[in-house]
Amino acid sequence: MAESRTRTRKTVESVEQNEQRNVDSTVTRYESDQPTDRSVYGTRRQDSQLVFFDGQTPDRETARSGGVREQTRDALDRVRTMAAESGLEPDDLLRTTVYLAEMDELPAVKRAYAEFFDGQRPSRTVVGVSSLPNDAAVQIEATGVKR
């Protein structure tokens, strides 16, 4: 019985190691993965044609003086700029995650999304957080697809 458990454990560990090697071999880093003047975050592209955009916050001035709707629009504009640099349009964004400092502000985020996306919007998850970079109220990360 103990020998069977040991064999099973070794098999599971072997499978997990192979899966990690497979994941590592399909991820390619590009120069755009490095921080830019617009963002301290980068972009990661995977061979499956998915493009991942790290969290984008509004610029300091908008974070300081703008409401949540304006901050959301500015963060979405930054996502759009990074997407365009990767050859994607807003319609190519499949999913976003919104980090929100005050969950009571969700209606403002929804209004900004409705204004920003013409027609079909990406799926969205909203996560409440205690604080964000630059004292922003919102940060948005996205996943897009190259078609």
Secondary structure, 3 states (H helix, E strand, C coil): CHHHHHHHHHHHHHHHHHHHHHHHHHEECCHHHCCCCCCCCCEEEECCCEEEEEEECCCHHHHHHCCHHHHHHHHHHHHHHHHHHCCCCHHHEEEEEEEECCHHHHHHHHHHHHHHCCCCCCEEEEEECCCCHHHCCEEEEEEEECC
